[in-house]
Amino acid sequence: MSKFEDGHDMSAKYEIDQMQDLSHHEVPMAAEQEGLKRDLRLRHMVMIAISGTIGTGLFLTSGSTIARAGPGGALLAYALIGLWLVFVCQAIGEIATLLPLPGAFNAWGGRVFDEALSFQMTWMYFINWAITIPAELSASAVIVSFWLPEDSKFPAWVVPLIIIVLMAYGELEYWFSILKVLTIIIFIVCGILVDAGAIGGTTYGVSNWKIEGAPFKGGFMGFLTTLVSVGYAYGGSEMTGVTAAESRNPHKHVPKA
């Protein structure tokens, strides 16, 4: 381990420099965080992080992904994008812990590089969600149409939920996230029972891995065509970084989330 000439540890000096650098950011960040409620607790942050990737990409498009690429191609696509996402979320978490700014990575670009980058990223992120939210609503309509009649009306009580205060949002997101996780667990258990023949009376096992064209249906091109839909399925994983500025203690909550 490297030492200074007087015998002091360089690693200790590096830690001191990090603490000093962090203190320099606290003053400008205070002005930027004015108006934030900062009322999200650790449990809210954890469930937002978990449920960020659980949505229509899993409930609706995972079947078409398997149909296009086969079980092997779909598994490889999800594993590849998931591995890439681990590094992205790790980087977002580290920066969000140091700079819990409103706007997250949209603001980081302007602070670290140039305001033009922040401008570009902000509009790209806006366009991303401006397209995603209508797609989510359309996909939700497709899912619930199995149970609801086609002439059903849009429930008016949904509108107030969109304009509620932050604390109510955190609580709703927390309980809805638990519901999502429980739904996934039920799907997994039911899938295992169906494959084993306990439900339906037919044992499927790994038969889908042995049909013609499997396990990599469509070959390499079939695998490539699924990467976009798989990447969409993982969308929302960055929400922990986005909500860091609303956390009560982002320096402790974000790493745990």
C-alpha positions in Angstrom: 0.0 0.0 0.0 1.3 3.4 -0.9 2.4 5.8 1.8 3.4 9.4 2.1 6.9 10.3 3.1 5.8 11.0 6.7 4.1 7.6 6.9 0.5 8.6 6.3 -1.7 6.3 4.4 -2.7 7.6 0.9 -6.1 5.8 1.0 -7.0 7.9 4.1 -6.0 11.0 2.2 -8.2 9.9 -0.7 -11.2 9.4 1.6 -10.7 12.9 3.0 -10.6 14.4 -0.5 -13.8 12.6 -1.3 -15.5 14.1 1.8 -14.2 17.5 0.9 -15.5 17.2 -2.7 -18.9 16.2 -1.4 -19.0 19.2 0.9 -18.4 21.5 -2.0 -21.5 20.2 -3.7 -23.8 20.7 -0.8 -24.1 24.5 -1.1 -25.1 24.7 -4.8 -27.4 21.7 -4.4 -29.3 23.3 -1.5 -30.7 26.0 -3.9 -31.6 23.4 -6.6 -33.5 21.3 -4.1 -35.8 24.1 -2.9 -39.4 23.1 -3.4 -38.8 19.4 -3.0 -40.8 17.6 -0.3 -38.1 15.0 0.2 -40.5 12.7 2.0 -39.7 9.3 0.4 -38.5 6.7 3.0 -36.2 3.7 2.4 -39.1 1.3 1.9 -40.5 3.5 -0.8 -37.2 3.7 -2.6 -36.6 -0.1 -2.4 -40.0 -1.0 -3.8 -39.7 1.7 -6.5 -36.4 0.1 -7.5 -37.9 -3.4 -7.6 -41.1 -2.5 -9.4 -39.5 -0.2 -11.9 -38.9 -3.1 -14.3 -42.2 -4.9 -13.7 -44.7 -3.7 -16.2 -46.3 -4.4 -19.6 -42.9 -5.4 -20.9 -43.1 -8.5 -18.7 -46.8 -9.1 -18.7 -47.5 -8.5 -22.3 -44.4 -8.6 -24.6 -42.5 -11.5 -23.0 -44.7 -14.0 -24.8 -44.0 -12.4 -28.2 -40.3 -12.3 -27.4 -40.2 -16.1 -26.8 -42.3 -16.6 -30.0 -39.8 -14.7 -32.1 -36.5 -15.9 -30.6 -37.4 -19.1 -28.9 -36.8 -19.9 -25.3 -33.0 -19.9 -25.6 -32.9 -16.7 -27.6 -35.3 -14.9 -25.2 -33.3 -16.1 -22.1 -30.1 -14.9 -23.7 -31.6 -11.5 -24.6 -32.9 -10.9 -21.1 -29.6 -12.0 -19.5 -27.6 -9.8 -21.8 -29.7 -6.7 -21.3 -30.0 -7.4 -17.6 -26.2 -7.7 -17.2 -25.7 -4.4 -19.1 -28.4 -2.8 -16.8 -26.5 -3.9 -13.7 -23.6 -1.6 -14.6 -25.9 1.2 -15.6 -27.9 1.1 -12.4 -24.7 0.8 -10.4 -23.4 4.0 -12.0 -26.7 5.8 -11.5 -26.8 4.8 -7.9 -23.3 6.1 -7.2 -23.8 9.4 -8.8 -27.3 9.9 -7.3 -25.8 9.3 -3.9 -23.2 12.0 -4.5 -25.5 14.4 -6.4 -29.2 13.9 -5.5 -30.3 16.7 -7.8 -33.8 17.2 -9.2 -33.8 15.8 -12.7 -31.1 13.2 -11.9 -29.0 12.3 -14.9 -30.7 15.1 -16.9 -29.1 17.5 -14.5 -25.8 15.7 -14.1 -24.9 16.1 -17.8 -25.1 19.9 -17.4 -23.2 20.0 -14.1 -20.3 17.7 -15.2 -20.0 18.3 -19.0 -22.1 21.0 -20.7 -25.6 22.5 -20.4 -26.2 21.4 -24.0 -25.9 17.8 -23.0 -28.4 18.4 -20.1 -30.8 20.0 -22.6 -30.6 17.1 -25.0 -31.0 14.4 -22.3 -34.0 16.2 -20.7 -35.9 16.3 -24.0 -34.9 12.7 -24.9 -36.2 11.5 -21.5 -39.4 13.5 -21.9 -40.0 12.0 -25.3 -39.3 8.6 -23.9 -42.0 8.8 -21.3 -44.4 10.8 -23.5 -44.4 7.7 -25.8 -44.2 5.1 -23.0 -47.1 6.3 -20.9 -49.7 6.0 -23.8 -48.2 2.7 -24.7 -48.6 1.5 -21.1 -52.2 2.7 -21.1 -52.9 0.9 -24.3 -51.2 -2.3 -23.1 -53.2 -2.1 -19.8 -56.4 -1.9 -21.8 -55.4 -5.0 -23.8 -54.7 -6.9 -20.5 -57.9 -6.0 -18.7 -60.1 -6.4 -21.8 -60.1 -10.1 -21.0 -62.3 -9.4 -18.0 -64.0 -6.1 -18.8 -66.5 -5.5 -21.6 -65.5 -3.6 -24.6 -67.9 -0.7 -24.0 -66.6 -0.1 -20.4 -65.9 3.5 -19.5 -62.7 5.0 -18.2 -63.0 5.3 -14.4 -63.1 8.9 -13.4 -61.5 8.2 -10.0 -58.2 7.4 -11.7 -57.7 11.1 -12.5 -57.3 12.3 -8.9 -54.6 9.6 -8.3 -52.4 11.3 -10.9 -52.4 14.7 -9.0 -52.0 13.4 -5.5 -49.2 14.7 -3.1 -45.8 13.0 -3.0 -46.4 11.1 0.2 -49.6 9.5 -1.2 -47.6 8.7 -4.4 -44.9 7.0 -2.4 -47.4 4.9 -0.4 -49.4 3.9 -3.5 -46.2 3.0 -5.4 -45.1 1.0 -2.4 -48.3 -1.1 -2.1 -48.7 -1.5 -5.9 -45.1 -2.7 -6.1 -45.9 -5.3 -3.5 -48.9 -6.4 -5.6 -46.7 -6.6 -8.7 -44.1 -8.8 -6.8 -46.9 -11.1 -5.5 -48.3 -11.4 -9.0 -44.9 -12.4 -10.4 -44.6 -15.0 -7.7 -48.0 -16.4 -8.5 -47.2 -16.5 -12.2 -44.0 -18.4 -11.5 -45.7 -21.0 -9.2 -48.6 -21.4 -11.7 -46.0 -21.8 -14.6 -44.2 -24.5 -12.7 -47.5 -26.3 -11.9 -48.5 -26.1 -15.6 -45.2 -27.4 -16.8 -45.4 -30.3 -14.3 -48.9 -31.2 -15.4 -50.5 -30.4 -12.0 -52.7 -27.8 -13.8 -54.3 -28.8 -17.1 -53.4 -32.4 -17.0 -50.6 -32.1 -19.7 -47.0 -32.3 -18.8 -45.0 -29.8 -20.9 -41.6 -29.9 -19.1 -38.9 -28.7 -21.5 -40.8 -29.7 -24.7 -40.7 -26.1 -26.0 -36.9 -26.4 -26.0 -37.1 -29.4 -28.4 -39.6 -28.2 -31.0 -38.5 -27.4 -34.6 -36.3 -24.3 -34.6 -35.8 -24.3 -30.8 -34.2 -23.2 -28.6 -33.0 -20.4 -30.8 -35.8 -19.8 -33.2 -35.0 -17.5 -36.0 -31.2 -17.8 -35.4 -29.1 -14.8 -34.7 -31.6 -12.4 -36.4 -34.4 -13.7 -34.3 -32.3 -12.9 -31.2 -31.4 -9.4 -32.5 -35.1 -8.5 -33.2 -36.0 -9.2 -29.5 -33.4 -6.8 -28.0 -35.5 -3.8 -28.5 -38.6 -5.3 -26.8 -36.4 -6.7 -24.0 -34.8 -3.3 -23.5 -38.2 -1.8 -23.3 -39.2 -4.4 -20.7 -36.4 -3.2 -18.5 -37.5 0.4 -18.8 -38.0 2.2 -15.5 -34.9 0.7 -13.8 -33.5 4.2 -13.6 -36.3 5.5 -11.3 -34.2 5.1 -8.2 -31.9 7.8 -9.5 -34.7 10.0 -10.6 -36.4 9.8 -7.1 -33.2 10.2 -5.2 -33.7 14.0 -4.8 -37.1 13.3 -3.1 -35.5 10.9 -0.5 -35.2 11.9 3.1 -31.6 10.7 3.2 -30.4 9.9 -0.3 -26.8 9.3 0.8 -28.1 6.2 2.8 -31.3 5.2 1.0 -30.0 5.1 -2.6 -27.2 2.6 -2.1 -29.6 0.3 -0.1 -32.3 0.6 -2.8 
